[in-house]
Amino acid sequence: MLTVGDKFPAFKLTAVKGGKEGLMGPGKSFTEVTETTDAGKWKVVFFWPKDFTFICPTEIAAFGKLNGEFADRDTVLYGASTDSEFVHLNWRVYNEDIRNLEIPMLADTKRELSEALGILDKNEGVPLRATFIVDPEGTIQWAAVNGLNVGRNPQEVLRVLDALQTDELCPCNWEKGKDVLNPQALFEKAA
């Protein structure tokens, strides 16, 4: 699996657009997304195993509710699975929790991005619940993976993004607005 310090792989995928544009129907709901889309921004790319399942919409909806907070941090969210853009669109139309989702849903139907990242479940052949924070230069700065049966915490992803964007030393459980570590001050205090 790719991890911190690795370049996020190049990709070119069809996505269901976020927001109302994503509900306009085939031909109008889709867009192409590449690694250079939203160049110069931080990116959070999260994967789920399959559309029309039980845990996945809870996570996607939770990321969706935080979309504005990620945008405030000059960060774009992309959700992805190996389902097609048509399945994504149908799921959005029929699932109240994600119908108004503002996040593009990427269709990694050939599994090329999932394979390049090393996140395909060996038994099921679908993506694990992987999340990547990618800096504006395209370098992975944080990676986390959950098994198929355990949902993740989007609020924790936001907390980690805040810490990464400080470019400082952040202690355990650090939250935005709290003090960061100052090694020189700690050394002087101990002396």
N, C-alpha and C positions, 0 to 999 in steps of 0.2 A: 504494500500500500504506500502511496506517496504520502509524505509527511512534511513537517515544518522545514522550510528551507528549499523544498523542491518547487520547480516551476509548475504552475497549474497547466495541464495539457491543452494544446490547441484543440478546438472543436468547432463544429458548425452543425447546429441542431434547429429543428423547427420547434416553435413554442406557441402555446396558446397565450395570447396577450393578457396582461393583467387588466383588471377593471372592466368597465362596460364594453370596451372594444373586444374583449375576449369572449363576449356572448353574442356577437353579431352573426355567427354562423361560419361554416366552411368558406374559405376564400377571403374572408374579412377578419376572422378571429386569429389568424396565424401570422407569425413573423419569424424571421431567421435571427438566431442569436449565435454569436461567436465569442471567442475569448477576448476580442477587441471591442465588443459592444460595451458601452459605458466605460470606455478607456479613461484612465486617470482616477477612477473611483475605487473604493474598497468594495469587495464583493463577498457575499455569503452565499455559498452554493450548498443546498441540502438535498439529499436523496431520500426517497421512500421506496419500499419494495414494490407495491402494486396499488393501482387505483381501485376503487370500489371495495376497500377493506375497512377495518375498524379503527386501528390506531392512527393510520395515516392522516385522515381528515382532522383529527384532533391536533396533530402537530402542525399541519399546514395552516389551519385556522389560527393557531396560536402565533405562528410566524406572521401571518397576515395582520393580526391585531397590532403587532409591533412594527409593521412596515414603516409607519411615519417616524418612529424613533430611530430606525436604521437610516432612513433618508436624512434625518437631522444630522447624522454622523457621516454624511456624504458616502453612504453605503447602499448598494443595490442588493436585493434578494433575488435568487433564482432557485426554484424548486425543480426537481427532476426525478423521473423514473424511466423505466424502459418501456412504458406504455406509449402508444402512438398519440399524436396531437388530437386525433379524433376521439380517442378514449378519454383523454384529459378534458376535452370540450364537453363531451357527454356527461362526465362526472360532475363538472362544474354546474351544468344546467340542472342536474337532478339532485345535487347535494346542497341543502340549505346552508350548511356551515362554510362552504367554500364558493358559493355562487358569486359573491361579490369580491372575490380575492383580487388584490391589487398586484400580485406577484406573478410574473411569467412562469408557466409550467413547461419545462423543457422535455422533449420527447427523444430519449436516447434509445431509439428502437433497435439500432444495430449493436447496442451495448459497447460502442467504441469508447465513449468517455468513461463509463463505469469500469471497463477493463483497464484503460490507461491509468485510472486512479487506483486500481486494485481493490475495489469494494464489492465485487460480485460475491454473493453467498455461494459457497462451493456446492451445496446440495440443491438449492432452489434456483440458482441462476439469475436471481434478481438482486438489485442493489441492497446492501445493508443500509441501516439508518445512519449514513455518513454526513458529516457537516464540515465544511471547509471555510475558513476565513482567509481571503486572498487580498494582499495589499495592492495598491495602485500599480505596482510594477509587475504584477502577475505571480508573485511568490506566495506560496502557502505559509501563513503565519500561525495557523491553528488548525488541527484536525481532530475530530472525535467520531467514534463509531459505536453505535449500539447494535445489539442483535435484532433480529426480526420482531421479537415480541415485547420490546421495551421502548417506549417513547422517550424523546429527549426533551430538554428544557430550553426553549428559545430565549427565555430571560437570561439564562446563563451564557448563551452565545452573545447576547447584547453586552453583558458584563465583561466578557473576555475581550470583545471588540473595543469597549471603552478603555480597558487596560492597555491593549496593544497600541491604541492611538495616543496614549500619553507619552510613549517612548521613554518611559521611566521604569523604575523598579517598583512593582506593585505587590504588596504582601498578600498572604492568604486571605480570601474573602473580601479583597479590596472592592470598593464600589466608587463610582464616579462621584467626585466632590470630596472624597476623603484624601488624607495625606498619603503621599507616596514615600518610599524609603529614600533616605539620604545617607548613603554609606559614610560619608565624611563626618556628618553630624553624629552618627552612631559611634564612629571610632573616637571622636573627640569626647563624647559623653562617657565612654568606657575608660578613657585615659585619666 
